[in-house]
Amino acid sequence: MVKKKKKSVASYHISYGGEIIDHVRDEVVTTHHITLSEEDFVKEEDVEIAPHELEQSAKTIVDELKEINLGDDANPRPIYVSTLLTEDEEKAYIQVLHERKYVLSWSHKKMPGLASKVTVHQLSTRKEALPVKQTQRQSQRELVPLIEVEVNKLIEINSFEKSNIQH
């Protein structure tokens, strides 16, 4: 037996912290931005059981990647391609990328017009919270040269802004 059902509209009201704000209820406009519709009811006998392969484990959506260097040893330009590509597809992609690698930006220095909101990380803090100066943590000695290289790269591209936090 197939039954038709009319569309039903879900109404929403302003809420804050999980509670409806009663004192502004008259000022709140009800919005109808989700419309639910059931065209047909499905008969129970029409429902099929999912194959066992789907139930066993979650499959990864992201393909395994293979690193390919478009540069040289002195100036590496790593890219990553899917391992699921055929040999011909991979060769075609690599050829196109080699021919057009001049349009790719390999550092922030090559993108001076890029807005800092895209590249700068902001820490969200409460305005009423006082900053606390913490003791400096010691890095592993073998990592210090790598850290210096990365910090120097950031300094080179003027990635730092003065903070207004007083210590």
ROTORMI-604028 format. One record per residue (C-alpha): residue in one letter; x, y, z. Coordinates in Angstrom, 2 decimals. Layout:
N
res/east/north/up
A/X/Y/Z
...
REM end
This chain:
167
res/east/north/up
M/0.00/0.00/0.00
V/1.49/3.31/-1.10
K/0.40/6.47/0.73
K/1.05/10.03/-0.35
K/1.85/12.61/2.31
K/1.76/16.39/2.08
K/4.79/18.55/2.65
S/5.34/19.68/6.21
V/7.33/22.76/7.23
A/9.57/22.90/10.30
S/9.59/26.23/12.18
Y/12.59/27.55/14.11
H/12.86/30.28/16.73
I/15.85/32.17/18.08
S/17.61/30.29/20.84
Y/20.63/31.03/22.97
G/22.44/28.50/25.10
G/19.79/25.88/24.40
E/16.94/27.97/25.86
I/14.34/29.91/23.90
I/14.48/33.60/24.75
D/10.93/34.31/25.91
H/11.18/38.07/26.34
V/11.92/38.58/22.62
R/9.51/35.95/21.33
D/7.21/38.61/19.81
E/10.14/40.18/17.96
V/11.38/36.91/16.51
V/10.41/36.12/12.98
T/9.62/32.48/12.42
T/11.63/31.13/9.54
H/10.64/28.24/7.34
H/13.96/27.22/5.88
I/13.65/23.46/6.08
T/10.87/21.81/4.17
L/10.32/18.12/4.71
S/8.51/16.03/2.18
E/7.66/12.37/2.09
E/6.56/11.36/-1.35
D/6.00/7.71/-0.64
F/6.09/5.41/2.30
V/8.36/2.46/1.64
K/6.91/-0.94/2.24
E/8.85/-2.94/4.77
E/9.33/-5.79/2.32
D/10.99/-3.36/-0.17
V/13.80/-2.59/2.27
E/16.95/-4.60/1.62
I/19.60/-5.56/4.13
A/22.95/-3.83/3.58
P/25.75/-6.03/2.23
H/28.12/-7.41/4.87
E/31.11/-5.59/3.28
L/29.55/-2.24/4.20
E/29.14/-3.23/7.82
Q/32.65/-4.56/8.48
S/34.75/-1.42/8.71
A/34.83/2.18/7.62
K/36.62/2.70/4.35
T/39.00/5.60/3.93
I/37.71/8.17/1.50
V/41.10/9.72/0.82
D/43.26/7.90/-1.71
E/46.78/6.86/-0.84
L/49.19/9.47/-2.18
K/52.57/9.26/-3.85
E/55.09/12.11/-3.56
I/56.64/13.45/-6.75
N/59.29/16.18/-6.85
L/58.81/18.77/-9.61
G/62.05/20.51/-8.61
D/65.53/19.19/-7.92
D/67.47/18.16/-4.81
A/68.60/21.72/-4.07
N/65.17/23.25/-4.62
P/62.48/20.62/-3.99
R/58.94/21.17/-5.25
P/56.92/18.27/-3.84
I/53.45/17.42/-5.09
Y/51.27/14.45/-4.28
V/49.27/12.35/-6.72
S/46.85/9.51/-6.12
T/48.20/5.97/-6.30
L/44.93/4.99/-8.01
L/45.89/6.78/-11.23
T/46.86/4.66/-14.17
E/50.44/4.97/-15.40
D/49.30/6.99/-18.44
E/47.19/9.35/-16.30
E/50.06/9.90/-13.88
K/52.48/10.68/-16.71
A/49.99/13.11/-18.25
Y/49.44/14.93/-14.93
I/53.17/15.17/-14.23
Q/53.84/16.48/-17.74
V/51.17/19.20/-17.38
L/52.44/20.17/-13.93
H/56.07/20.34/-15.16
E/55.02/22.57/-18.07
R/53.00/24.88/-15.83
K/54.88/24.77/-12.51
Y/55.66/28.48/-12.89
V/52.02/29.29/-11.99
L/52.22/27.44/-8.67
S/53.25/29.36/-5.55
W/55.71/27.43/-3.48
S/55.91/29.95/-0.61
H/53.97/32.83/0.91
K/56.66/35.19/-0.37
K/55.39/34.52/-3.91
M/51.85/35.55/-2.89
P/52.16/39.14/-1.61
G/48.54/40.01/-2.39
L/47.14/37.18/-0.29
A/45.12/38.48/2.67
S/46.70/37.82/6.05
K/43.37/36.47/7.30
V/43.96/33.47/5.06
T/47.51/32.76/6.19
V/47.61/33.99/9.79
H/46.38/31.92/12.70
Q/44.50/33.84/15.39
L/44.12/32.47/18.88
S/40.63/32.95/20.23
T/40.84/34.28/23.77
R/38.35/35.83/26.14
K/38.73/39.60/26.44
E/38.44/39.48/30.23
A/41.14/36.80/30.58
L/44.58/37.99/31.62
P/47.53/36.59/29.69
V/50.05/34.61/31.71
K/53.67/34.49/30.68
Q/54.81/30.90/30.78
T/58.32/29.61/31.16
Q/60.06/28.79/27.91
R/59.96/25.14/27.02
Q/63.15/23.44/25.98
S/63.15/21.96/22.48
Q/64.98/18.81/21.56
R/68.50/19.80/20.53
E/68.31/18.07/17.15
L/65.15/20.06/16.30
V/66.59/23.52/17.10
P/68.19/24.04/13.63
L/64.93/23.01/11.92
I/62.93/25.39/14.13
E/65.36/28.23/13.35
V/65.00/27.61/9.61
E/61.19/27.72/9.82
V/61.17/30.86/12.01
N/63.60/32.57/9.62
K/61.27/31.74/6.71
L/58.39/33.39/8.58
I/60.51/36.45/9.39
E/61.60/36.69/5.74
I/58.01/36.93/4.49
N/56.94/39.35/7.26
S/54.54/36.85/8.73
F/54.71/38.30/12.24
E/52.60/41.11/13.65
K/53.19/42.92/16.91
S/50.92/41.69/19.66
N/49.12/44.13/21.93
I/49.30/41.73/24.88
Q/51.23/43.11/27.85
H/53.35/40.65/29.85
REM end
